[in-house]
């Protein structure tokens, strides 16, 4: 058995044990304390820039607001539940969706789905292999919704009123992390949008990858840091890794509360 495969199996076992055992119960019952590692630096060395919201050119983009990431019933909850709970991610994402509707900002959802043919890939990265092995985001077929409702690939129930209102743009699916394989950039550009307020799951994977690609495509991007979360495993804290990179490359790092205030004051 290769070292790579052993690592994937170990991670899978770890997730299963966490999902089934006392760790998840503890996550849900113990009030989290703020992690000082997540605090903004008191004296930042990097240039302090910011993104100004122009309502005519700004949209909210949310990656993977799906059950497998955000619900205790999801297959990844054992390793991501602590971060989701600490950041109040589920509620903050709903606040952003409601904000988009209340303030008439375009809302875009970039979802993650895997079909049976995607399981025929001959090589994968560590997280790809893990996601495929636990059936994360699985759907039966691109052209049927059979078995989709309330599956891990479905959107969280409280978000559906915002996503399925006939106005929200649901892009084609992204396959690994970034939006290079879907139509997000096209959909944004066709609406004259060049400023993005970015949130969703998960922090150091799809959200960060969307940030990088949108920046490369010439968009201005601010990330909502408490409307995302990351897996916490022996290999590292995904949320902390993303937070550092958000500070390095984005055009703004905001809280949900700050985002609501900025949008309400924007012209």
Legacy VTK file of the C-alpha trace (Angstrom):
# vtk DataFile Version 3.0
C-alpha trace
ASCII
DATASET POLYDATA
POINTS 267 float
0.000 0.000 0.000
1.481 3.368 -1.024
2.185 6.094 1.526
-0.263 8.361 -0.318
-3.051 5.809 -0.141
-2.328 5.090 3.518
-2.632 8.794 4.194
-5.998 8.990 2.460
-7.249 5.959 4.372
-6.015 7.408 7.670
-7.829 10.675 6.969
-10.987 8.787 6.029
-10.885 6.763 9.247
-10.241 9.928 11.249
-13.276 11.622 9.702
-15.482 8.601 10.327
-14.397 8.379 13.957
-14.978 12.067 14.487
-18.396 11.973 12.852
-19.494 9.013 14.940
-17.811 9.773 18.252
-17.785 12.144 21.124
-15.676 14.777 19.400
-18.562 16.047 17.302
-20.872 16.060 20.329
-18.302 18.158 22.134
-18.095 20.562 19.212
-21.820 21.107 19.323
-22.212 21.483 23.087
-19.131 23.379 24.246
-19.211 27.111 23.573
-16.093 27.843 21.496
-13.555 30.351 22.715
-11.934 32.752 20.230
-8.700 31.402 18.824
-5.992 34.084 19.211
-4.280 32.696 16.122
-7.196 34.033 14.045
-6.962 37.612 15.348
-5.925 40.354 12.982
-2.304 41.442 13.536
-1.998 44.406 15.874
0.706 45.957 13.696
0.349 44.591 10.146
3.385 44.886 7.912
1.484 44.494 4.644
-0.065 47.513 2.895
-3.601 48.049 4.179
-5.840 48.263 1.131
-9.597 47.987 0.832
-12.349 47.495 -1.723
-14.961 50.154 -2.253
-18.419 48.817 -3.070
-20.144 50.151 -6.165
-23.627 48.623 -6.238
-23.769 48.671 -10.041
-20.579 46.608 -10.317
-20.610 44.389 -7.207
-21.945 40.887 -6.544
-21.889 38.376 -3.712
-20.381 35.015 -4.692
-20.765 31.984 -2.434
-18.946 28.711 -2.969
-20.347 25.323 -1.955
-23.146 26.216 0.504
-23.940 22.508 0.639
-24.961 19.937 3.225
-21.755 17.900 3.043
-19.822 20.941 4.277
-22.232 22.760 6.565
-24.518 20.243 8.265
-23.845 17.727 11.047
-25.357 15.251 8.581
-22.636 16.017 6.018
-19.782 13.601 5.411
-17.092 16.169 6.318
-18.638 17.431 9.560
-16.235 15.425 11.730
-13.298 17.573 10.660
-14.975 20.832 9.676
-17.736 21.122 12.264
-15.561 22.818 14.862
-14.574 25.612 12.483
-18.111 26.031 11.129
-19.403 26.330 14.691
-16.669 28.727 15.858
-17.148 31.084 12.921
-20.967 30.889 12.967
-20.589 30.114 9.280
-24.064 28.721 8.562
-25.823 31.765 9.982
-23.366 34.235 8.459
-23.805 32.783 4.990
-27.558 33.162 5.338
-27.066 36.791 6.407
-25.084 37.416 3.219
-27.752 35.804 1.047
-30.474 37.828 2.731
-28.330 40.936 2.352
-28.057 40.343 -1.379
-31.834 40.089 -1.693
-32.623 43.013 0.617
-30.084 45.313 -1.019
-30.678 44.140 -4.606
-27.139 42.876 -5.102
-26.644 40.010 -7.569
-26.078 36.670 -5.827
-24.010 33.915 -7.448
-23.613 30.341 -6.224
-20.676 28.236 -7.429
-21.539 24.644 -6.452
-19.457 21.480 -6.268
-20.913 18.268 -7.693
-19.432 14.905 -8.631
-21.081 12.531 -11.084
-20.335 8.806 -11.521
-17.957 9.509 -14.406
-15.864 11.751 -12.133
-14.974 8.655 -10.133
-13.078 7.365 -13.158
-10.234 9.851 -12.762
-6.847 8.137 -12.920
-5.039 10.530 -10.565
-6.081 12.890 -7.774
-4.700 15.169 -5.110
-5.068 14.189 -1.469
-8.354 15.996 -0.856
-9.792 14.945 -4.226
-9.141 11.316 -3.364
-10.659 11.767 0.071
-13.780 13.477 -1.285
-14.284 10.756 -3.860
-13.747 7.975 -1.334
-16.404 9.306 1.070
-18.916 10.169 -1.659
-18.772 13.898 -1.018
-21.018 15.979 -3.314
-22.074 12.879 -5.243
-24.984 13.078 -7.682
-26.390 10.341 -9.884
-26.187 12.207 -13.177
-25.812 15.724 -14.593
-29.295 15.533 -16.120
-31.375 14.195 -13.262
-32.247 15.363 -9.759
-33.126 11.857 -8.646
-31.840 11.415 -5.109
-30.515 14.982 -4.977
-32.960 16.571 -2.534
-31.477 16.655 0.981
-28.410 14.707 -0.141
-24.942 15.906 0.795
-24.692 17.610 -2.579
-27.878 19.648 -2.011
-27.899 23.180 -0.618
-28.596 23.743 3.050
-32.394 23.918 3.542
-32.396 27.442 4.966
-30.580 28.767 1.901
-32.968 27.419 -0.722
-35.424 30.330 -0.493
-32.614 32.641 -1.618
-30.981 30.328 -4.138
-34.129 29.093 -5.883
-35.899 32.432 -6.225
-35.388 32.645 -9.985
-32.907 35.517 -9.646
-29.818 33.919 -8.112
-27.273 32.691 -10.649
-26.259 29.083 -10.016
-23.175 28.517 -12.120
-22.150 25.274 -13.705
-20.324 23.017 -11.286
-16.668 23.374 -10.423
-14.816 20.078 -10.230
-11.802 20.483 -7.984
-11.408 23.841 -6.203
-11.394 26.875 -8.485
-13.878 28.239 -11.041
-11.630 27.591 -14.040
-13.926 24.770 -15.190
-17.245 26.552 -14.691
-18.942 29.672 -16.061
-18.657 31.978 -13.042
-16.375 34.544 -14.702
-18.576 34.602 -17.803
-21.740 35.099 -15.778
-20.152 37.922 -13.788
-18.767 39.712 -16.838
-22.058 39.431 -18.748
-23.622 41.465 -15.937
-20.914 44.108 -15.876
-19.578 42.975 -12.502
-15.919 43.443 -11.626
-16.125 43.560 -7.815
-16.855 40.426 -5.795
-17.738 39.858 -2.148
-16.635 36.253 -1.664
-17.682 33.719 0.973
-18.544 30.027 1.274
-16.827 26.718 1.751
-14.274 25.740 2.402
-11.764 28.398 3.335
-8.421 27.016 2.123
-9.883 24.973 -0.717
-12.675 26.212 -2.990
-13.060 29.672 -1.464
-9.348 30.411 -1.663
-9.097 28.927 -5.151
-11.990 31.102 -6.324
-10.245 34.128 -4.831
-7.029 33.435 -6.706
-8.669 32.791 -10.063
-10.977 35.805 -9.840
-7.967 38.003 -9.050
-6.108 36.548 -12.035
-9.170 37.310 -14.185
-9.040 40.971 -13.203
-11.776 41.078 -10.566
-11.495 42.980 -7.306
-12.309 40.608 -4.426
-13.059 41.052 -0.738
-13.440 37.930 1.408
-15.879 37.615 4.308
-13.724 35.789 6.823
-16.436 34.548 9.205
-18.674 33.319 6.392
-16.292 30.472 5.638
-14.565 27.722 7.629
-11.879 25.089 7.215
-11.065 21.543 8.225
-8.968 21.098 11.351
-6.910 17.896 11.124
-3.488 16.718 12.345
-2.106 17.908 9.001
-3.034 21.513 9.784
-5.736 24.111 10.397
-7.286 24.873 7.024
-9.060 27.990 8.281
-5.862 29.549 9.614
-4.012 28.724 6.391
-6.706 30.468 4.353
-6.928 33.468 6.651
-3.231 34.165 6.203
-3.534 33.958 2.429
-6.672 36.126 2.396
-4.638 38.871 4.079
-1.809 38.436 1.586
-3.746 38.638 -1.680
-7.351 39.848 -1.379
-8.616 43.404 -1.791
-10.284 43.281 1.610
-10.907 40.920 4.525
-14.199 41.714 6.266
-16.527 40.224 8.838
-20.168 39.585 8.023
-21.167 42.519 10.217
-18.766 44.818 8.394
-20.061 43.575 5.046
-23.668 44.332 5.972
-22.710 47.826 7.088
-20.606 48.532 3.999
-23.304 47.385 1.582
-26.022 49.375 3.356
-23.940 52.559 3.013
-22.757 51.942 -0.561
-24.062 53.967 -3.475
LINES 1 268
267 0 1 2 3 4 5 6 7 8 9 10 11 12 13 14 15 16 17 18 19 20 21 22 23 24 25 26 27 28 29 30 31 32 33 34 35 36 37 38 39 40 41 42 43 44 45 46 47 48 49 50 51 52 53 54 55 56 57 58 59 60 61 62 63 64 65 66 67 68 69 70 71 72 73 74 75 76 77 78 79 80 81 82 83 84 85 86 87 88 89 90 91 92 93 94 95 96 97 98 99 100 101 102 103 104 105 106 107 108 109 110 111 112 113 114 115 116 117 118 119 120 121 122 123 124 125 126 127 128 129 130 131 132 133 134 135 136 137 138 139 140 141 142 143 144 145 146 147 148 149 150 151 152 153 154 155 156 157 158 159 160 161 162 163 164 165 166 167 168 169 170 171 172 173 174 175 176 177 178 179 180 181 182 183 184 185 186 187 188 189 190 191 192 193 194 195 196 197 198 199 200 201 202 203 204 205 206 207 208 209 210 211 212 213 214 215 216 217 218 219 220 221 222 223 224 225 226 227 228 229 230 231 232 233 234 235 236 237 238 239 240 241 242 243 244 245 246 247 248 249 250 251 252 253 254 255 256 257 258 259 260 261 262 263 264 265 266
